Amino acid sequence: MKTTTVLAIALGLGALGACNKSPQEQTADNIEANAENTADTIEANADNVADNVQANAENTADQVRNAGENKADAVRNSADADGNSAH
């Protein structure tokens, strides 16, 4: 969730919760709502980072596999060209 959306929600909740409350209670509720929204944003960002790390690891693994296959194919093709193939 984007920070601006989180802040807008927090302000909206704060405005709704302001009815019949003392200024101290309103302030405390706003602090609590802001902390909760910040924590949610941190968790969402961590999830995004974890997803990106996993995707990058999978891509790197695929690249290693492809490079290994290409090298093995080159060795096989070289053996075929030399007439040393076991076929």
Secondary structure, 3 states (H helix, E strand, C coil): CCHHHHHHHHHHHHHHHCCCCCHHHHHHHHHHHHHHHHHHHHHHHHHHHHHHHHHHHHHHHHHHHHHHHHHHHHHHHHHHHHCCCCC
